[in-house]
Amino acid sequence: TGPQTGFQAGSQTTSEMGTAQGAFAHPTELTPDWVCEVLSPATARTDRVLKMPLYAAFGVGHLWLIDPGLQTLEVFESREGKWFLWGTFQENDTVSAPPFDALHFNLGRLWP
C-alpha cells in the first residue's frame, strides 16, 4: 500500500505518515487544495459537521461532497476560512466545477 495521509492536530498541514515498512526519511507536508468526501448514512454527519470546518481551518480551498444515496454532488469553495456553496449537481448533470473547471463529466457515471 502507499503512504497514509491525514491531518495532524496542531498543524496547518497534512503529512505523509509513512508506510507499513516504516516512516519516510523526509515526509512531505502540504495542505491539499481539494478534498472529496463520499457520504454514507453512517458518515454524513461527521463529514459535514466535524470535517468541513476542520478542512476550512486548515486552508483547503475546495470541497466536493458526493452523496450516492441522493445521487448528488455539492461543490464548496473556502473563503476566509468559511465554506460557500458553489453549486449542486444531481443525477445525470454534466459537471464542470472548481478546481477542475477544464474537466467535464456526466455525474451519472458514478451511479450503478
N, C-alpha and C positions, 0 to 999 in steps of 0.2 A: 504494500500500500504506500501511498505518497505521504507527504508531510501533513500533519494535522495543523489546522489554524483555529484561532479563536481570539476573543477579546480578553485582555488581562486587566484585572482590577487595578485602578490607579494609573493606568496607562492610556494614552490617547492613540494607541496604535493596535493593530493586530500583529500577531507574531507567529512565525513558523515555530512550532514547539517540538519538532523532532519527529523521528520515525521509530518504528519498533526496534530498529538497530541501534538507536542512540540519538542524541541531540546533534544538531548542526554545529559546526565549529563557529560559524558566523551567521547567526539567524538574521533573516530579513524582517524588518519592521516597517509596516506601512498601513495606512487606512484605505480600505477599498472605496472606490468611487461609487460602486453599485453593489447592492445586495438584493438577492431574490429569495423570498421565502415561499414555500409551498405549504399552504394552510391545510390543516385537518381539524376535525371537531375536537381532537384532544390537544392541539397546539395553538389554535387560532387566538385564544385569549392571551396566551403568553407572547405570541408573535406581535400582537397589536398593542397590548398594554405594557409589557415589560421590555421587549426588544426594540420596538420602534423608537422610544425616547432615548434608549441607550445608543442606538445607531446614530441618531441625530447628534447626541452629545459628543460622540467620537469623531464626528465630521464626515460621516458617509453622505455622499451627495445625492444619490438616487436609490430608491427602494421600490421593488416590484413585489406585490403580494398576489400570488396565484391561488385561487380557490377552486379546486377541481369539482367540488360539490355544487357550487353555483355557476361553474364554468365562466369565471371572471378573472380579469387581470386589473389590479389597481396600480397606477403609476404615481409615485410621490417624488417630489423634489424637496431638498432641505435648503432652507434659507435662514441664516442666523440661528441655527440650532432648532428650528421648528419645521415640521413636515407640512407641505402643501400638496393637495391632491392635484396632479397634473391632468389625469384623465382616467376613465374607466372603460375597459373593453369587455365584451361578452361574446359567448358562443363562437360564432364564425367571423367576427370582426377582423379586419386587416389591421395589424398592429404596426405602428411606427412611433416609437416613443424614446425619450431621452433615457440613458445616454447613447442609445443606438439608433439615432434618427435615420441613418442611411439604410438600416435593415428594415425590411417589410416581410411580415409573415402572417399566415392565417392562424388565428388563435385556436380554431377548431382542430388543428393538427395535434394539439396537446391532449385532446379528449379521446377516450376509446370509442 
